Amino acid sequence: MAEIIVTGGYGFIGTHLLKHLLEQTDYKITNIDSETYAAQKQHILGYVKDNPQYRRRIKFIKKDISNYNQLEKIFETIRPKGVINVAAESHVDNSITGPLPFITSNIVGTFNLLECSRKFDVERYLQVSTDEVYGQLHNHDDHPFTEMNNLEPSSVYSSSKASADLLVQSYYRTFKLNTCITRCCNNYGPYQHKEKLLPKTILNALNNHVIPVYGKGENVREWIHAEDHSRAVLAVFNRGRSGEVYNIGTGETYNNITLVKMILSLVDRKENLIEFVKDRKGHDFKYAIDCSKITNELRWNPEITFENGIKQTIDWYRNYLDNILPC
């Protein structure tokens, strides 16, 4: 049974990934998480408690990947065969008001993981990144980004993720570390922190609170359920070609105002809850990616349509997060 390290498993995407790894592999997993404000460890800890067959295969360590000495001790003890780096500061608004954590976690943390992976002969390193590193598409008819597009990030968040991607590629080229990078579109699903667009909209709508929408709500994003994302990450981790980048997407794009109105309709609320607010600084117009590479090479395709996934997500927030206040 191979031992692997997953970082950021208390977060939204990390929780889905840990569940998928436990259910679909026999890996022995060590999750490293610094337990920042966005960590919601009750979800994965509750899942493991309810599924005792997985308890012997997973352990949780509260450490910060930006602390090299702490990280080195963990690697020295575990000697992992693989690393999947999901840990990241990810909320763009926070990167505008307080950029430093994005530099320390996303860049320094990635560097530390790469150094430890090189030092302790990790056989596979996977960096979970974002489509935001490509920058924005300026027009509705622009071709979606492929893995060959230049990196032109706009925010501190996306710049820190692009920097991390370049570090990963340098360790592949210079040190021959067996790496892959995944760049995914916007995720949604259960467990997501309420600061993000969809949970904020759902919770505010359910509680009849005002729903803030940046600008005119014309910004366009591509959406994928976190379960489909987890399936893609595992496919790349197991079968992706060394040194390669793989886009992960669905082709399902919506502008923000359409999404908000869709959710209002699904929860039977009036559109007068919408309040247009001053647009965010450096707000990219559109993201969309071409994921034909992962489809052709690894035979991965998304399985959850947005229509079905958003209904499931609304039901989850309605049933399990009644005690969470709207934003």
C-alpha positions in Angstrom: 0.0 0.0 0.0 1.7 3.2 -1.2 1.8 6.2 1.1 1.0 9.6 -0.2 0.7 13.1 1.2 -2.3 15.3 0.4 -2.2 19.0 1.4 -5.3 21.1 2.2 -7.6 18.2 2.8 -9.8 20.1 5.2 -10.8 22.6 2.5 -13.6 22.3 -0.1 -11.8 20.6 -3.0 -9.5 18.7 -0.6 -12.4 17.1 1.2 -13.9 15.8 -2.0 -10.5 14.5 -3.1 -9.8 12.7 0.2 -13.2 11.0 0.0 -12.5 9.9 -3.6 -9.0 8.6 -2.8 -10.4 6.6 0.1 -13.2 5.1 -1.9 -11.3 4.5 -5.2 -7.7 3.6 -4.2 -5.8 1.7 -1.5 -3.4 4.6 -0.8 -2.4 5.3 2.7 -2.9 9.0 3.1 -1.4 11.7 5.3 -3.3 15.0 5.1 -1.4 18.1 6.0 -3.5 21.2 6.7 -2.7 24.4 8.6 -6.4 24.8 9.5 -6.9 28.4 8.3 -10.3 30.1 8.4 -11.4 28.2 5.3 -10.8 24.7 6.8 -13.9 22.8 7.6 -12.5 19.6 9.0 -15.8 18.4 10.4 -16.8 17.2 7.0 -13.9 14.8 6.3 -13.5 13.8 10.0 -17.3 13.0 10.1 -17.0 11.0 6.9 -14.1 8.9 8.3 -15.9 8.4 11.5 -19.0 7.1 9.7 -16.8 4.8 7.5 -14.5 3.1 10.0 -13.0 0.9 7.2 -11.0 3.9 6.1 -9.6 5.0 9.5 -6.4 2.9 9.3 -5.6 4.5 5.9 -5.7 8.2 6.7 -4.1 10.5 9.3 -4.3 14.2 9.8 -1.4 16.5 10.7 -1.8 20.2 11.6 1.2 21.9 10.0 1.9 24.8 7.6 3.5 23.9 4.3 5.2 27.3 4.4 7.3 26.1 7.3 10.1 24.0 5.6 11.5 22.5 8.8 8.1 21.1 9.9 7.5 19.8 6.4 10.9 18.1 6.1 10.3 16.2 9.4 7.0 14.8 8.0 8.6 13.7 4.8 11.5 12.1 6.6 9.1 10.1 8.7 6.6 9.1 6.1 8.8 8.8 3.0 5.8 9.3 0.7 5.6 7.8 -2.8 3.4 10.7 -4.0 2.3 14.2 -3.2 -0.9 16.0 -4.3 -0.8 19.7 -3.4 -4.3 21.1 -3.0 -3.4 23.6 -0.2 -3.9 27.2 -1.3 -5.2 30.5 -0.4 -7.9 30.8 -3.1 -10.3 33.7 -2.6 -9.5 36.5 -5.0 -11.2 39.2 -2.9 -8.9 38.3 0.0 -5.8 38.5 -2.3 -6.7 42.1 -3.0 -7.2 43.2 0.7 -4.4 41.0 2.1 -2.0 39.5 -0.4 0.8 38.2 1.9 -0.8 34.8 2.8 -1.1 34.0 -0.9 2.6 34.5 -1.4 3.6 32.4 1.6 1.1 29.5 1.1 0.9 29.3 -2.7 4.5 30.1 -3.6 6.7 29.4 -0.6 4.5 26.4 0.4 4.8 24.9 -3.1 8.6 25.4 -3.1 8.9 23.6 0.2 6.9 20.7 -1.0 9.0 20.5 -4.2 12.2 20.6 -2.2 11.1 17.9 0.2 9.8 15.8 -2.8 13.2 16.1 -4.5 15.1 15.4 -1.3 13.1 12.3 -0.3 12.7 10.8 -3.8 9.0 11.2 -4.3 7.9 9.3 -7.3 5.0 11.6 -8.4 4.2 15.2 -7.5 0.9 16.7 -8.7 0.1 20.4 -8.4 -3.6 21.3 -8.3 -3.8 24.7 -10.0 -6.4 26.9 -11.7 -7.6 28.2 -15.1 -7.1 31.7 -13.7 -3.4 31.5 -14.5 -4.2 32.1 -18.2 -5.8 35.4 -17.5 -9.0 36.4 -19.2 -10.8 35.9 -22.5 -12.0 39.3 -23.7 -14.8 38.3 -25.9 -17.6 35.7 -25.9 -16.3 34.1 -29.1 -12.6 33.8 -28.1 -11.4 30.2 -28.2 -11.1 28.6 -24.8 -7.6 28.3 -23.3 -5.5 25.3 -24.1 -2.4 24.1 -22.1 -0.2 25.9 -24.7 -1.5 29.4 -23.9 0.8 31.8 -22.1 0.2 32.6 -18.5 -1.2 36.1 -18.0 -2.6 36.2 -14.5 -4.5 39.3 -13.3 -4.8 39.0 -9.5 -2.4 38.3 -6.7 -4.2 34.9 -6.3 -3.8 33.8 -9.9 -0.2 35.3 -10.0 0.8 33.2 -7.0 -0.7 30.1 -8.6 1.1 30.8 -11.9 4.3 31.3 -10.0 3.8 27.9 -8.3 3.1 26.2 -11.6 6.4 27.6 -13.0 8.3 26.3 -10.0 6.8 22.9 -10.6 7.8 22.9 -14.2 11.3 24.0 -13.2 11.7 21.0 -10.9 10.6 18.7 -13.7 13.1 20.2 -16.1 16.1 20.8 -13.8 15.8 18.0 -11.3 13.8 15.5 -13.3 11.1 15.3 -10.6 8.1 13.4 -11.9 5.4 16.2 -11.9 2.1 17.0 -13.4 -0.1 20.1 -13.1 -3.9 20.3 -13.4 -5.7 23.5 -14.2 -9.4 23.4 -13.4 -12.3 25.7 -14.0 -14.5 27.0 -11.1 -15.6 24.3 -8.7 -18.9 24.0 -6.9 -20.6 21.4 -4.7 -21.1 20.5 -1.0 -18.6 21.8 1.6 -17.6 25.0 -0.1 -16.9 28.0 2.1 -19.7 30.5 2.2 -17.5 33.4 0.9 -17.6 32.0 -2.6 -20.2 33.0 -5.2 -22.5 30.0 -5.3 -22.8 29.1 -1.6 -23.1 32.8 -0.8 -26.0 33.1 -3.3 -27.7 29.9 -2.1 -27.5 30.8 1.6 -28.5 34.4 1.1 -31.4 33.4 -1.1 -32.6 30.7 1.4 -32.5 33.3 4.2 -34.1 36.1 2.1 -31.0 38.3 2.4 -29.6 40.6 -0.3 -27.4 38.9 -2.9 -24.5 41.1 -4.0 -23.5 40.9 -7.7 -20.4 42.6 -9.0 -20.9 45.1 -11.8 -23.7 44.0 -14.0 -23.1 40.3 -13.5 -21.8 39.8 -17.0 -18.6 38.0 -16.0 -18.5 34.5 -17.4 -17.1 31.3 -15.7 -17.0 27.6 -16.5 -18.2 25.3 -13.8 -17.4 21.8 -12.6 -18.7 19.7 -9.7 -15.9 19.0 -7.2 -16.5 15.2 -7.5 -15.7 15.4 -11.2 -12.6 17.4 -10.4 -11.5 14.8 -8.0 -11.9 12.1 -10.5 -9.8 14.1 -13.0 -7.0 14.7 -10.4 -6.8 11.0 -9.6 -6.6 10.2 -13.3 -3.7 12.6 -13.8 -1.9 11.5 -10.6 -2.1 7.8 -11.7 -1.7 8.1 -15.5 -0.7 11.6 -16.5 2.5 12.0 -18.5 5.4 13.4 -16.5 6.0 17.1 -17.0 2.6 17.7 -18.5 -0.2 20.2 -17.8 -3.9 19.1 -18.0 -6.8 21.4 -18.2 -10.0 20.2 -16.4 -13.3 21.6 -17.5 -16.9 20.9 -18.6 -17.7 23.4 -21.4 -20.6 24.6 -19.2 -20.3 28.4 -18.9 -22.6 30.9 -17.4 -22.4 34.6 -16.6 -22.9 35.5 -12.9 -26.3 37.1 -13.2 -27.7 34.1 -15.0 -26.4 31.8 -12.2 -27.9 34.0 -9.5 -31.3 34.1 -11.2 -31.1 30.3 -11.8 -30.6 29.7 -8.1 -33.3 32.2 -7.1 -35.7 30.3 -9.3 -34.7 26.9 -7.9 -35.3 28.0 -4.3 -38.4 30.0 -5.2 -37.2 33.5 -4.3 -37.8 36.8 -6.1 -35.1 38.6 -8.2 -35.5 41.7 -6.1 -33.0 40.2 -3.7 -30.3 41.0 -6.2 -28.1 44.0 -5.5 -25.5 45.2 -8.0 -22.4 46.4 -6.3 -19.2 48.1 -7.3 -17.1 45.7 -9.5 -14.0 44.0 -8.1 -10.6 45.3 -9.0 -9.0 43.6 -11.9 -12.2 41.4 -12.4 -11.5 39.1 -15.4 -14.3 39.0 -17.9 -14.4 35.4 -18.9 -12.6 32.1 -18.2 -13.1 29.0 -20.4 -10.8 26.1 -21.1 -10.3 23.4 -23.7 -10.0 20.0 -21.8 -9.6 17.8 -24.9 -6.1 16.8 -23.8 -7.3 15.0 -20.7 -10.2 13.5 -22.5 -8.1 12.2 -25.3 -5.1 11.0 -23.3 -6.8 9.8 -20.1 -10.3 9.1 -21.2 -11.7 11.4 -18.5 -15.0 13.2 -19.0 -17.3 15.0 -16.5 -20.3 13.0 -15.3 -22.3 15.6 -13.4 -24.2 18.2 -15.4 -24.5 21.6 -13.9 -28.3 21.3 -13.9 -28.2 18.2 -11.7 -25.2 19.3 -9.7 -26.5 22.7 -8.6 -29.8 21.1 -7.4 -27.8 18.6 -5.3 -25.7 21.5 -4.0 -28.7 23.5 -3.0 -30.2 20.5 -1.2 -27.0 20.0 0.7 -26.8 23.6 1.9 -30.5 23.5 2.7 -30.3 20.3 4.7 -26.9 20.6 6.5 -26.0 24.2 6.8 -29.2 25.8 8.3 -27.0 27.0 11.2 -24.7 29.0 8.9 -25.5 32.6 8.7 -25.8 34.3 5.2 -23.0 36.5 4.0 
